[in-house]
Amino acid sequence: MATPRIHAAAALGDLVREARLAQGLSQTELAADAAVGRQWLVGLEAGDKASAPLDMVLRVLRALALDVTLAGSHREGRPVPERPTLPTASDILSRYEKRP
């Protein structure tokens, strides 16, 4: 199965709910397994946790054994910008070695 690409909180919530139901878990059971509150999980599944703490989201994904790719959304027709090339540690260190 391909790793789902998540572009929005609602899509993450849908994925979590579908995986939970497919595994026969209640919200209470998943919340306990992931060490999050049930009401918090309800909000995540509803897509209401756009600014959820990453550690909590990761605990839920881990409890469900889900792998996802988080992707920024882009308007249709616009190219996805290339990632900038970041300097390596060697590049950074060499800058300091050249200083008097």
C-alpha positions as CSV (number, residue, x, y, z in Angstrom):
1,M,0.0,0.0,0.0
2,A,1.3,3.5,-0.9
3,T,2.1,5.9,1.9
4,P,-0.8,8.4,2.1
5,R,0.1,12.1,1.4
6,I,-1.6,14.4,3.9
7,H,-2.3,18.0,2.7
8,A,-4.7,19.1,5.4
9,A,-5.9,18.4,8.9
10,A,-9.2,17.1,7.6
11,A,-7.4,14.5,5.5
12,L,-5.4,13.4,8.5
13,G,-8.5,13.1,10.6
14,D,-10.2,11.0,7.9
15,L,-7.2,8.7,7.6
16,V,-7.0,8.2,11.4
17,R,-10.7,7.5,11.7
18,E,-10.7,5.0,8.8
19,A,-7.6,3.2,10.2
20,R,-9.1,3.1,13.7
21,L,-12.3,1.6,12.4
22,A,-10.5,-0.9,10.1
23,Q,-8.6,-2.1,13.2
24,G,-11.8,-2.4,15.2
25,L,-10.8,0.1,17.8
26,S,-13.0,2.5,19.6
27,Q,-12.0,6.1,20.1
28,T,-11.5,5.3,23.8
29,E,-9.2,2.4,23.1
30,L,-7.1,4.3,20.5
31,A,-6.8,7.3,22.8
32,A,-5.6,5.1,25.6
33,D,-3.1,3.3,23.3
34,A,-1.8,6.7,22.1
35,A,-1.8,8.4,25.5
36,V,-4.1,11.2,24.3
37,G,-7.5,12.3,25.5
38,R,-10.6,10.8,23.8
39,Q,-12.0,14.3,23.2
40,W,-8.7,15.4,21.7
41,L,-8.9,12.3,19.4
42,V,-12.5,13.2,18.5
43,G,-11.2,16.7,17.4
44,L,-8.3,15.1,15.4
45,E,-10.7,12.8,13.5
46,A,-13.0,15.7,12.8
47,G,-10.1,17.7,11.3
48,D,-10.3,20.3,14.0
49,K,-6.6,20.0,15.1
50,A,-4.8,22.0,12.4
51,S,-2.3,23.1,15.1
52,A,-2.1,19.9,17.0
53,P,1.2,19.1,18.8
54,L,3.3,16.9,16.5
55,D,4.2,14.5,19.3
56,M,0.5,13.8,20.0
57,V,-0.2,13.2,16.3
58,L,2.8,10.9,16.0
59,R,1.6,8.9,19.0
60,V,-1.7,8.3,17.3
61,L,-0.1,7.4,14.0
62,R,2.3,5.0,15.9
63,A,-0.6,3.4,17.8
64,L,-2.3,2.7,14.4
65,A,1.0,1.6,12.8
66,L,0.4,4.3,10.1
67,D,3.1,5.9,7.9
68,V,2.1,9.1,6.2
69,T,3.8,11.8,4.2
70,L,3.0,15.4,5.2
71,A,2.9,17.7,2.2
72,G,2.2,21.4,1.8
73,S,-0.7,22.2,-0.4
74,H,-0.2,24.2,-3.6
75,R,-2.7,25.8,-5.8
76,E,-3.6,23.9,-8.9
77,G,-1.5,24.7,-11.9
78,R,1.3,26.2,-9.9
79,P,4.6,24.3,-9.9
80,V,5.8,22.9,-6.6
81,P,8.8,25.1,-5.6
82,E,12.1,23.3,-5.5
83,R,13.6,22.8,-2.1
84,P,16.6,25.0,-1.4
85,T,20.0,23.4,-1.3
86,L,21.1,23.7,2.3
87,P,24.8,23.9,3.2
88,T,26.4,20.8,4.6
89,A,28.1,20.8,7.9
90,S,31.5,20.7,6.1
91,D,30.5,23.9,4.2
92,I,29.6,25.7,7.4
93,L,32.8,24.6,9.1
94,S,35.0,25.6,6.2
95,R,33.6,29.1,6.4
96,Y,34.9,29.4,10.0
97,E,38.2,27.8,9.2
98,K,39.0,30.5,6.7
99,R,38.5,33.3,9.3
100,P,41.6,34.7,11.0
